[in-house]
Amino acid sequence: MISLFRAGTMLSLIGYGFAALLISIRSYIFPSYVVQTQTMNILHASIYTGFFMAFVSNIRYQILQGIIEPLVTFLLLNDKNNSTNNNNKKILIVVQSILIFVIRWLNGLLGSCLAITG
């Protein structure tokens, strides 16, 4: 979890700092430009993002990869009678891959929504 905190803090520090720099440059070039966002403490926002990544994201991924994905795999690929031919197994593997991709994508969307709303 420390590595997630470190990555979240450092990368958000770069991102928030770069965004603040671009806003400052735009305000300097166009003095009549009115900033639509609130100014914030970049260090505090970066630390918050680091904690968010270390705790909330980690918990979500642990649940996703430890509970949800194995259940999807078990339910799709559980062959009680061993009567499934190779073509059906290949189709099931493709469907499983698509479902896992969609689940992970939805997990990322949920994480983005949680991060934005705070």
C-alpha positions as CSV (number, residue, x, y, z in Angstrom):
1,M,0.0,0.0,0.0
2,I,2.9,2.3,0.6
3,S,3.9,2.1,-3.1
4,L,0.3,3.0,-4.1
5,F,0.4,6.0,-1.8
6,R,3.8,7.1,-3.1
7,A,2.7,6.7,-6.7
8,G,-0.6,8.5,-6.2
9,T,1.0,11.4,-4.3
10,M,3.9,11.9,-6.7
11,L,1.9,11.6,-9.9
12,S,-0.9,13.8,-8.7
13,L,1.6,16.3,-7.5
14,I,2.9,16.4,-11.1
15,G,-0.6,16.5,-12.5
16,Y,-2.0,19.2,-10.2
17,G,1.2,21.2,-10.5
18,F,1.2,21.1,-14.3
19,A,-2.5,22.0,-14.4
20,A,-1.8,25.0,-12.1
21,L,1.1,26.0,-14.3
22,L,-1.0,25.9,-17.4
23,I,-3.8,28.0,-15.7
24,S,-1.2,30.6,-14.6
25,I,0.3,30.8,-18.1
26,R,-3.1,31.3,-19.6
27,S,-4.0,33.9,-17.0
28,Y,-0.7,35.7,-17.8
29,I,-1.2,35.6,-21.6
30,F,-4.9,36.5,-21.4
31,P,-5.4,38.9,-18.4
32,S,-9.1,39.0,-19.0
33,Y,-9.4,35.2,-18.5
34,V,-11.5,34.2,-15.5
35,V,-10.5,31.0,-13.9
36,Q,-13.4,28.6,-13.6
37,T,-11.8,26.4,-10.9
38,Q,-11.1,27.0,-7.3
39,T,-7.5,27.3,-6.3
40,M,-6.3,24.6,-4.0
41,N,-3.3,23.5,-2.0
42,I,-1.5,21.2,-4.4
43,L,0.4,19.4,-1.7
44,H,-2.8,18.6,0.3
45,A,-4.6,17.5,-2.8
46,S,-1.7,15.2,-3.8
47,I,-1.6,13.7,-0.3
48,Y,-5.3,13.1,-0.4
49,T,-5.0,11.4,-3.8
50,G,-2.2,9.2,-2.5
51,F,-4.3,8.1,0.5
52,F,-7.2,7.5,-1.9
53,M,-5.1,5.3,-4.1
54,A,-3.6,3.4,-1.2
55,F,-6.9,2.6,0.6
56,V,-10.0,3.0,-1.6
57,S,-8.4,1.7,-4.9
58,N,-6.6,-1.1,-3.1
59,I,-9.7,-2.3,-1.4
60,R,-11.7,-2.1,-4.6
61,Y,-9.1,-4.1,-6.6
62,Q,-8.8,-6.7,-3.8
63,I,-12.5,-7.3,-3.9
64,L,-12.6,-7.3,-7.6
65,Q,-9.7,-9.7,-8.2
66,G,-10.2,-11.8,-5.1
67,I,-14.0,-12.4,-5.1
68,I,-15.7,-11.2,-8.3
69,E,-13.3,-12.4,-11.0
70,P,-12.9,-15.9,-9.5
71,L,-16.7,-16.2,-9.3
72,V,-17.0,-15.2,-12.9
73,T,-14.3,-17.6,-13.9
74,F,-15.9,-20.4,-11.8
75,L,-19.4,-19.9,-13.0
76,L,-18.4,-19.7,-16.7
77,L,-15.8,-22.4,-16.9
78,N,-17.3,-24.9,-14.4
79,D,-17.9,-28.0,-16.5
80,K,-19.6,-30.6,-14.4
81,N,-20.1,-33.2,-17.1
82,N,-17.0,-32.5,-19.1
83,S,-19.2,-32.6,-22.2
84,T,-18.2,-29.3,-23.6
85,N,-16.3,-29.4,-26.9
86,N,-13.3,-27.3,-27.7
87,N,-15.2,-24.7,-29.7
88,N,-17.5,-24.1,-26.7
89,K,-14.6,-23.8,-24.3
90,K,-12.9,-21.3,-26.6
91,I,-16.1,-19.2,-26.7
92,L,-16.4,-19.4,-22.9
93,I,-12.9,-18.2,-22.5
94,V,-13.5,-15.3,-24.9
95,V,-16.7,-14.4,-23.0
96,Q,-14.9,-14.6,-19.7
97,S,-12.2,-12.3,-21.0
98,I,-14.8,-9.8,-22.2
99,L,-16.6,-9.9,-18.9
100,I,-13.4,-9.4,-16.9
101,F,-12.5,-6.5,-19.1
102,V,-16.0,-4.9,-18.6
103,I,-15.8,-5.5,-14.8
104,R,-12.4,-3.9,-14.6
105,W,-13.5,-1.0,-16.8
106,L,-16.6,-0.4,-14.5
107,N,-14.3,-0.6,-11.5
108,G,-12.1,2.1,-13.0
109,L,-15.2,4.2,-13.7
110,L,-16.4,3.8,-10.2
111,G,-12.9,4.8,-8.9
112,S,-13.0,7.9,-11.0
113,C,-16.4,8.9,-9.8
114,L,-15.3,8.4,-6.2
115,A,-12.2,10.4,-6.7
116,I,-14.0,13.3,-8.4
117,T,-16.8,13.5,-5.8
118,G,-14.3,13.1,-2.9
